[in-house]
Amino acid sequence: MRRQFEEELNGLKTSVLTMAGLVERSLEEVNRALVGRDSALANAVIAMDDEIDAYEVTIDHLATEFIVRHQPAATDLRFVVVAIKLGPELERIGDHAVNIAERVLELNQQPLLKPLYDLPRMVNLAQAMVSDAIGAYVARDPEAARDVIRRDDEVDHLYIHLFRELLTFMMEDPRTITRAINLIFVARFAERIADQATNIAEEVVYLVEGTPIRHQKIDGE
């Protein structure tokens, strides 16, 4: 019975990590599509979303069946509950990657408004937060998770900077409005990805320490 318990728990963990890998790949590819103005790659990111969505359903099913069959307690129960919560967080990140890809397709129909420096950096930072949050989950490392939470401020500050810069473009030349708005949306989606990574990191702290920390300040913030 214990062997089946461990196998099913490992199967659940494998599904979470596979889904996370797909999400990380979608973020990497959508950033390349943004920088390279690559419509084919943007479309590939959009097409990948169905597979990511399917894993959310799989994780929810595996976790629910595990709870019913084994009635886990303490750390094992928290592990399963966190897996259930990570599925929707990862699915939303995948959706944001799709949203960015759709904006890339629109941006590619017009000349570039401004050199893309800060925006790809912002997506990179958000992607790294997702990757490190998942790494903290695998290692069950609450301090690494807290480090991810602290980094959210940097992405927020970049978003504010980009928003103000693009607003200036629109005020000075109304012909830039459509392109500027698309870039603002990309920045907003990247900011939301960082928020989802923060949520994952908070769940990691809960998994290890058993104490919810959402809406709490982390030292160094």
Residue, then its C-alpha position, 0 to 999 in steps of 0.5 A: m500500500r505504501r508503495q502505491f502511495e509513493e508512486e501516485l504521489n510521484g506521479l502527481k509531482t511529475s505532472v506538475l513539473t511537466m506542466a511547469g516545463l511547458v509553461e517555462r518553454s512557452l515563456e521562453e519562446v514568446n520572449r524570443a517571438l517578441v524580440g525577433r518579431d517572429s509570428a510563426l513562433a508566436n503562433a506556436v506558443i498559442a498552439m501549445d496552450d491546449e496541452i498546458d490546459a490539459y495538464e491542469v485537468t490531469i493534476d486536479h484529477l490525480a490530486t482529488e483521486f489521491i485524497v479520496r483513496h489515501q486520505p493523507a495527513a500533515t505534510d503529504l496532504r499539504f503537498v497534494v493541496v499545493a499541487i491542486k493550487l499550482g495547476p491553476e497558477l501555471e495555467r494562468i501563466g500559460d494564458h498570459a504567454v498566449n496573450i503576449a503572443e497575440r500582441v506580438l502578432e499585432l505588433n508585427q503588422q507595424p514598424l517597431l515603435k521603440p527599441l525593445y530593451d526593458l520589455p524583454r528584460m521584464v519578461n525574462l525576470a518574470q520567467a526566471m521567477v517562475s523557474d525559481a519558484i518551481g525550483a523551490y517547490v522541487a527542493r522544498d526550499p522556503e528561503a528560495a521561495r521568499d527570494v522569488i517573492r522579494r523580486d516581484d518589486e523589480v518587475d512592478h517598478l519596470y512596469i511603471h517605468l514602461f507605462r509612463e514612457l509609452l504614455t509619453f509616446m501616445m501624448e506626443d504623437p497619437r499615431t503611436i497609440t495602437r503600438a504603444i497600447n500593445l506594448i503596455f499590454v505585453a508589460r502588463f501580462a509580464e507583470r501578472i506572470a510575476d504575480q503568479a510566480t509569487n503566488i507559487a512561491e507563497e504556496v511553497v512556503y506553506l507546503v514546507e512550513g504549514t503557515p499561509i503567508r499570502h498578504q504578508k510582508i517579506d523581510g527585504e521588501 
